[in-house]
Amino acid sequence: MSERLEETLKRALGDRTAATLAKLGLTTVGELLRHYPRRYGTPGEFTDIRSLRTGEHVTVMAQVRSATVRTMHSRGGAMLEAIVSDGRDTLQLTFFAKRTGVLRMHEDKLRPGRTGLFTGTVGEYRGKRQLTHPDYLIVGVDAADADEAIYEALRPIPIYPAAASAPTWRIARAVRTVLDPLQEADVPDPIPADLREQRGLPTLLESLRLVHEPEHASDHERGRARLRYEEALVLQTALARRRAEHAALSAVARPARTGGLVDALDARLPFALTQGQHDVGKEIARDLAADVPMLRLLQGDVGAGKTVVALRAMLQVVDAGGQAALLAPTEVLAAQHVRALRALLGPLGDGGMLGGADNATRVVLVTGSQGSRERRAALAEAAGGAAGIIIGTHALLSETVQFADLGLVVVDEQHRFGVEQRDALRSRGERPPHTLVMTATPIPRTVAMTVFGDLETSVLGERPSGRASTATHLVPAQNPVWIARTWARVREEVDKGGRAYVVCARIDPTEPPDAVDDSDADDRLDLEPAKERPPLAAATEVAAMLAERREFAGVRIGLMHGRLSAEEKDAAMARFASGETPVLVSTTVIEVGVDVPEATAMVVLDADRFGISQLHQLRGRVGRSTAPGVCLLVSSAEEGSLAYERLAALAATTDGFELAEKDLELRREGDVLGAGQSGRSSLRLLKVVRDAALIATAREDARKVIDDDPTLERHPALASAIHAWLGGDQEEFLERA
């Protein structure tokens, strides 16, 4: 990055302006120029106030008569009312906000006697014409004189993500102050000149001017298109460079062995592998047999049979004399993997023990909460090679965990881990082990290409035979008859020998929620306040409430949440699985991987506060045997809302890949590749659904760049952009989106 772009805003704009922009996380000239407008105000047709018609989009030049901020006691929030006049007639301007402080900046600009241009759609309230939240320019403040104000009003008006102390007009003025004096040499372009010419793209400086100072709508559209391509190219070049670096590494080949543990497992499985499991197994077997370290993503919908595929891969490595480590995100899931793998292996997992098969291996567990004796024994078996499969949580990443010959790392639920955690095990030994990354969160092709671009991808698209389906229904939270029927339905499942989960978003009323989806919320600070939502159900309260309901007379209610110790969690799950407590009230700690075949019912309270992907994962905890499942989503979401649309989509299909595509459609821009994943991301304009073709183009361009210049020595601006945008912790979002 150039010296001009690294210049602090304090030096470029002064202490006062810099302090307000710092509240938005903007501290340098480069950061300010990358703070793109959220949208653009549309110039209206100039007209006088008398001729205004309701519904018209207009621009009027008028003088401010008054501006008053007041609190709205009846509905909450605050409102600013301003009266402007063109000398003959008056027009009302109205602004809403959640609190009065947000409106003070409007009040400060709309001082009586000032003249401005006001743009918006004409409405009517109590017989008076008004503009609600109009865009405006004040002569002497936003423009030097009336002629300049008129010129500015005819251009699209940038509207920036703003805060009370840094309103959009102040941001626009700051942007112009730093942007206008810049020269091409001050703004290094990450896009190589030949690519820019081939794609017909403007330079970076030209694009910034098109976006921040457009004269026509086509200007900012052209500028944003170029910036989206730039973001895609930077990301794809980073991934291409990682692929090239990985391809240059050498691993120990672990070829399949006829008559080994894999064949023995296949012979004892109580079910037939699906065609998808066979096909994916062959892909993984080929990778393991090569001397280039495998780096493969195995994705499959809930219940698709990923565990068996992973176990066969681990046994292939054990057959070849190596060890496999399975990294799980929680102790509950790690312990469950141990039980599941031992059950599948039977005598094949009892190496050196009475009753063990001749060629058996051993499965051990390593977690942070283990007792010292159990932990020492597990570590000794891992270090000595007696254990061919080592399962654990983050504790596996500790330097105290040593392996005799680590040949394969399996990472379960990759989105729960970052790059550094994934690579911590891969860096063990002289040569890196093969890596298999698993996720039960279906990833659309465009996201896989963008986020997991350094991994080969395998997909399990079918469920094993014998699995029943799960019906999903929406339950209106405000309807007591439906709520009563919900609990009666749960009791019916219990009476049939089933188990039921009741999921809450938080542990107790004092706790913040485990998972809240606020994608309905608008992040503009100057909007009319949203309706207050009812408090979220808490697990401790719900467990106590259910114990008192007549539907559950004689039924013990269990409780599961993240504050329990590992032993308490295991005990709670054991009581649930055995039927001692057939109803388990839990937070989302049971979201991933928990497998109780007898579980046939799930009730999700406040379901509208969860995302599609998480709800699909939760629903996957039921219907895991031949008995059909039922999932009841209790929600106060109103029909027509985004939250209701998410729930309706979930009720309409059990296809995780279809839901993943729908989830992308409903998300706001930035959610997939944005700051929610790891701090402040520099990818702000790219949207994988809309920009799939652009990403594919950038991927091909990036491959050619890296083929020609693997170290980017001849492309310093592109290398600098990768480091600035994706270096350090920022690169974690490549694995966590």
Summary of the structure (lengths in Angstrom):
residues: 737
radius of gyration: 30.0
end to end distance: 26.4
largest distance: 101.0
contacts: 2488
relative contact order: 0.10
helix: 42%
strand: 19%
